[in-house]
Amino acid sequence: MMSNSIPNTPLHTPVLLIIFNRAHTTQQVFDRIRQVKPSRLYVAADGPRPGVETDIAKCAETRRIVEQVDWDCEVKTLFQEKNLKCGVAPATAISWFFEHEETGIILEDDCVPSKSFFWFCQELLEKYKHDTRIMHISGNNYLNGWRRDNDYSYYFSNKVNAWGWATWRRAWQLFDFNLKAYPELKEKGYLKGLFLNKFEETYRLSKLEEAFASIPNGDIWDYQWEFTVYSNSGLCIVPEVNLVRNIGFGEDATHTFNTHDNKAQIKENEIAFPLRHPRFVVRDIESDTKNFNHLIKGKVSSKLKSILSFNL
């Protein structure tokens, strides 16, 4: 019998919370972490940006939220004095995290998970601990309830969604911020067979090209992680419902400025336990196709809404 209640087991999986200067969103993420009471919490904070005087007070206010830990918990912090930027800082934080832990859950300061997200990750981190085909456990599903298969609690994809996720040290140790293998794989055409069709290939490779060109700026890390999964023929786990809500859309965001983005409207849900595990490990092409079409449709729709609201 399935239930939306979380398992009656302690949360022993460590959690990394990556923060900067947004106390109002960080507080909401922390409040959810406080509800599930992980036994180990890591908090990494980037430093104030040079020339932005308001950052000093905002960063300090945000860091003080960690002092609210009021349960039995080992807390480790990595507070940067200087600003590393929004690519280098998270990548550095995750590498630091996995210097101490074999497995873990990663949340940024604008990603509010449901409570069941933590136990979803915990169970799958253990189940696939030694299966190197699996590199990433996502908390995101943007298909608005559409499911190819109701028999299982999750499916396998090759697409990284990193608004609340989990992984293993064994996978993260393959990460290369500088994408040193990208030029060779691009030149020899090894990446072309990874995509659903020519349209997706053009879209994904253009994003990787942008990421490669912007590496000196230090403001992107997730495309490098996506490339890590691609270049190792890795698979990502996608839950049957969306488990994490992004509350960071708006003017003070780093990348997610457009409040009309359809992803900004998707709430976090609880997933039913016990989890229904697939009896196979195969990429779900149909679900990936549906997700990509939804992604492109959403980008066009949000762009049109932005134009119309601006003209009004």
C-alpha positions in Angstrom: 0.0 0.0 0.0 1.4 3.4 -1.1 1.4 6.5 1.1 2.4 10.1 0.8 3.8 10.0 4.3 7.6 9.9 4.5 9.4 6.8 5.8 9.8 6.5 9.5 13.6 6.4 9.3 16.2 9.0 10.3 17.7 11.2 7.6 21.3 10.1 7.8 22.2 11.5 4.4 24.3 14.7 4.6 22.9 17.9 3.1 24.9 20.7 1.4 23.2 24.1 1.4 24.8 26.7 -1.0 24.0 30.3 -0.1 25.0 33.8 -0.9 23.1 37.0 -0.1 19.4 36.2 -0.3 18.3 35.7 3.3 14.6 35.6 2.4 14.9 32.6 0.1 17.6 31.0 2.1 15.3 31.1 5.2 12.6 29.2 3.3 15.0 26.5 2.2 16.5 26.2 5.7 13.1 25.9 7.3 12.4 22.9 5.2 15.8 21.4 6.1 15.0 22.0 9.7 11.8 20.0 9.4 13.6 16.9 8.3 16.6 17.3 10.7 19.6 15.8 8.8 22.3 14.6 11.1 25.0 16.4 9.1 24.6 19.8 7.4 27.2 21.5 5.3 26.8 25.2 4.5 28.9 27.0 1.8 28.6 30.7 1.2 30.2 32.9 -1.5 31.8 36.2 -0.4 30.5 39.7 -1.1 31.1 41.0 -4.6 33.7 43.8 -4.9 32.1 47.2 -5.3 28.7 46.0 -4.1 28.5 47.6 -0.6 25.1 46.1 0.2 26.5 42.6 -0.2 28.5 42.8 3.1 25.4 43.1 5.3 23.3 40.8 3.1 25.9 38.1 3.1 26.3 38.4 6.9 22.5 38.2 7.5 22.2 35.2 5.2 25.0 33.3 7.0 23.4 33.9 10.4 20.5 31.7 9.4 22.8 28.7 10.1 22.8 29.7 13.7 19.2 28.5 13.9 20.2 24.9 13.9 18.3 23.6 16.9 18.4 19.8 16.4 21.2 17.2 16.9 23.3 18.0 13.9 26.9 18.2 13.0 27.4 21.5 11.1 30.4 22.4 8.8 30.7 25.7 7.1 32.8 27.0 4.2 32.4 30.8 4.2 34.4 32.5 1.5 35.9 35.9 2.3 36.1 36.9 -1.4 33.6 36.5 -4.2 34.3 33.5 -6.3 31.3 34.1 -8.6 28.2 31.9 -9.2 30.0 29.2 -11.1 33.2 28.7 -9.2 31.6 29.1 -5.8 29.1 26.3 -6.1 31.6 24.0 -7.8 34.1 24.6 -5.1 31.4 24.0 -2.4 30.4 20.7 -4.0 34.0 19.5 -4.2 34.5 20.5 -0.6 31.4 18.6 0.4 32.6 15.4 -1.3 36.0 15.6 0.3 34.1 14.8 3.5 31.2 12.6 2.3 30.7 9.6 -0.1 27.1 10.6 -0.9 25.0 13.7 -0.4 22.0 16.0 -1.2 22.7 19.5 -2.7 20.4 22.4 -2.4 20.9 26.0 -3.4 19.4 29.0 -1.6 16.3 29.2 -3.8 15.3 25.5 -4.1 12.6 24.5 -1.7 12.2 20.7 -1.5 9.2 18.7 -0.3 10.0 16.6 2.8 9.8 13.4 0.8 12.5 14.6 -1.5 15.1 13.9 1.1 14.1 10.3 1.6 13.7 9.8 -2.1 17.3 10.8 -2.5 18.5 8.8 0.5 16.9 5.5 -0.7 18.2 5.9 -4.3 21.7 7.0 -3.2 21.9 3.7 -1.3 20.2 1.5 -4.1 22.5 2.8 -6.9 25.6 3.4 -4.8 27.7 1.0 -6.8 26.0 1.4 -10.2 28.3 3.7 -12.1 25.7 4.1 -14.9 23.7 6.3 -12.5 25.4 9.7 -11.9 22.6 12.1 -10.8 19.4 12.0 -8.8 17.1 14.9 -9.6 14.3 16.4 -7.6 12.7 18.0 -10.7 10.0 16.9 -13.1 8.5 19.6 -15.3 5.9 17.4 -17.2 2.9 18.7 -15.1 1.6 15.3 -14.2 2.2 13.6 -17.5 3.6 10.1 -17.1 4.5 7.5 -19.7 4.5 4.8 -17.1 2.5 4.7 -13.8 4.2 1.5 -12.6 7.3 3.2 -11.3 8.3 6.1 -9.1 11.0 7.4 -11.4 12.6 7.1 -14.8 16.1 7.3 -16.3 17.2 10.3 -18.4 20.5 11.7 -19.7 19.4 15.3 -18.8 20.6 17.0 -15.7 18.2 19.1 -13.7 20.0 20.6 -10.8 17.4 22.5 -8.7 17.7 20.2 -5.8 19.6 17.0 -6.5 21.9 14.3 -5.1 24.9 12.4 -6.2 27.9 10.3 -5.2 31.6 11.2 -4.7 32.4 8.5 -7.4 30.4 10.6 -9.9 31.5 14.1 -8.9 35.1 13.2 -9.0 34.7 13.1 -12.8 33.6 16.8 -12.9 35.9 19.2 -14.8 35.0 22.8 -14.4 37.2 23.8 -17.4 35.7 21.2 -19.8 39.1 20.1 -21.1 37.6 17.1 -23.0 34.9 19.2 -24.7 37.0 20.4 -27.7 38.0 16.9 -28.7 34.6 15.4 -28.3 33.1 18.2 -30.3 35.7 18.0 -33.1 35.3 14.3 -33.4 31.5 14.3 -33.3 31.2 12.0 -30.3 28.4 14.1 -28.7 26.1 14.0 -31.7 24.6 10.6 -30.9 23.4 11.6 -27.5 20.4 13.7 -28.5 16.9 13.0 -29.5 17.0 14.7 -32.9 18.9 17.4 -34.9 16.9 20.1 -33.2 17.9 19.0 -29.7 21.4 18.4 -30.8 21.7 22.0 -32.1 20.2 23.4 -28.9 22.2 21.4 -26.4 25.5 21.8 -28.2 24.9 25.6 -28.5 24.5 25.7 -24.7 27.7 23.7 -24.2 29.5 26.0 -26.6 28.3 29.1 -24.6 29.4 27.4 -21.4 32.8 26.6 -22.8 33.3 30.2 -24.0 32.2 31.6 -20.6 34.5 29.5 -18.4 36.9 32.4 -17.8 34.0 34.4 -16.4 33.5 31.8 -13.6 29.7 32.2 -13.6 28.5 28.7 -14.8 28.9 25.3 -13.3 25.8 23.2 -14.1 26.5 22.9 -17.8 29.9 21.4 -16.9 28.2 18.9 -14.7 25.7 18.1 -17.5 28.7 17.6 -19.9 30.3 15.3 -17.3 27.2 13.1 -17.4 27.1 13.2 -21.3 30.8 12.4 -21.7 30.6 9.4 -19.3 27.4 8.0 -20.8 25.7 8.6 -17.5 22.1 8.4 -16.5 20.0 10.7 -14.3 17.0 9.7 -12.2 13.9 11.8 -12.6 11.0 11.5 -10.1 7.4 10.8 -11.2 6.4 14.2 -9.7 8.2 17.4 -9.1 9.8 17.5 -5.6 11.5 20.9 -5.6 10.2 24.4 -6.2 12.5 27.2 -7.4 11.6 30.4 -5.6 14.4 32.4 -7.0 12.8 33.9 -10.1 13.0 37.7 -10.1 15.2 40.7 -10.3 17.7 39.6 -7.6 18.3 36.3 -9.3 21.6 35.3 -10.9 20.2 33.5 -14.0 16.4 33.1 -13.5 15.1 36.6 -14.1 12.0 35.8 -16.0 9.0 35.4 -13.7 6.9 34.2 -16.6 9.0 31.1 -17.0 6.7 28.1 -16.7 9.1 26.5 -14.3 8.5 29.3 -11.9 4.9 28.1 -11.5 5.6 24.5 -10.6 5.2 23.6 -7.0 6.9 20.9 -4.9 5.0 17.7 -4.3 5.3 14.7 -2.1 6.2 11.3 -3.7 4.5 8.1 -2.6 6.3 5.5 -0.6 7.3 2.8 -0.8 9.1 3.7 -4.0 8.3 1.5 -7.0 11.7 0.8 -8.6 12.0 0.0 -12.3 13.2 -3.6 -13.0 15.6 -2.2 -15.7 18.0 0.7 -16.2 17.1 2.1 -19.6 16.9 5.7 -20.7 13.2 6.7 -21.3 13.4 8.3 -24.7 9.6 9.1 -24.8 9.7 11.0 -21.5 12.9 12.8 -22.5 11.2 13.9 -25.8 8.2 15.1 -24.0 10.4 17.0 -21.5 12.4 18.7 -24.3 9.3 19.7 -26.2 7.9 21.1 -23.0 11.2 23.0 -22.4 11.2 24.7 -25.8 7.5 25.5 -25.7 7.9 27.0 -22.2 10.8 29.2 -23.4 8.9 30.5 -26.3 5.8 31.1 -24.2 7.6 32.9 -21.4 9.4 35.1 -24.0 6.1 36.1 -25.6 4.6 36.8 -22.1 7.6 39.0 -21.3 7.3 40.9 -24.5 3.5 41.4 -24.1 3.8 42.5 -20.4 6.6 45.0 -21.4 4.5 46.5 -24.2 1.6 46.9 -21.8 
